Structures are given as structure tokens and as C-alpha cells.
């Protein structure tokens, strides 16, 4: 069974940092692109960052570029999101997603999400 | 990276068909065949129901149909069932090599 399990969410102060992790199992992690998608309370989905299968290419939404960094460790089947300079508007449920291809196109598997709250 | 435009809500009765539109630009929906649709029930993670404009994952219902025309993608759900009541989101690859979602549409089954 394909599984994505996020962790690392919690409460952070404005300007602070958090590192999200996504442990995966049940598929060949190293041959698929991965993304992080977030959903603010009561709002719609927002794609945040994506990474190619090898990790050689990364892509970010304008709203997080320069503050968030996506990475992966194919030896550990794990995806990461380093979040710095956090703002109140970063408060959301963050979903780890698996792509159908080596790049970022369509997300066919989603984790249950981890909640990030940015507040003083 | 402006969000794709979807109607806030649509409604239909059981057995009817409904269509949800998703309007983008020539830099996303109108440029690439990488349009997908996701269904999200309250408190649950989204689920992929259409990819590559009109393909269905094996687990998705065959009552879901996707299409595009110009800068607009559409999701049609035929034979509405009560369990179809959910939020639906479109997504597209963009010229900036990113992904963008629509604002979401709440489907109400009357």
C-alpha cells in the first residue's frame, strides 16, 4: 500500500522556522516527482513547492519563493520542506503529494496532512 | 501565478449531470494538456479524479469526464449521486514550470 506520512507541523512564531518531513512507503520513491500542497483554514488548495525525481529540479510558488526549500533524500524515501521567515498567512494544513510522473504534473497520492500554525 | 477561475458552487439533483468550469490563460490551461481535477470531502485529503485533461485513474468513477476548449477546462459529472457532494478543484501546469489550482467549487446535490 502506498503511504505518505507527514510530520513536523506545529506552532511557530512569525519569523520563525519549521521543517516538515514526509516519510513514504509502498512505491519506488526515487522515480516520481513530489510536491507540497497547503490549505489554509476554510480555504482552497494552494500548490507550494515541487521537486523532480532526482531532486535536481525544484519549483516554488511565488508566495514562498526565497523562504521555503523543498528537498528529498531518495536513500530514506523521505521528502522535506524547510520553512523559514514564517508568516501568519502560512498557517495551513500541509499535504505531501506524489506525482504520476518524474516531474510535477498531477498528484495521485496525498498524505493526511500536518498542521502548521504561525502565531505569536 | 493567479489562481484558475472556478464557480463558487454548482448544484444538481440525483441522476442529473453537472459541469464545472475552470478558466485559465494561454500560459496554463490553454498551453499544456496537464490539467487535473481533484475531489475533496470535508476533513479529508483531496483525491485525483481526472489527469491529462480527460484520463481517469483506475479508482475513479467512470461518471467523471474531463475536457478542454481554449483556456477553459471542464469537469462533467453524470448520474449525480449524493456521495458526489464535495469540493472540486482543477489544476494546471504553467509556463513558469509551476502548478496552479482553481479556487474550488462546492457541488451541492439537492
Interface residues (C-beta under 8 A of the other chain):
Chain A: X35 X37 X44 X45 X46 X47 X50 X59 X60 X61 X62 X63 X95 X100 X104 X105 X106 X107 X108 X110 X111 X112 X113
Chain B: X1 X3 X34 X36 X38 X40 X45 X46 X47 X48 X51 X52 X57 X87 X89 X91 X93 X97 X98 X99 X100 X101 X102 X103 X104
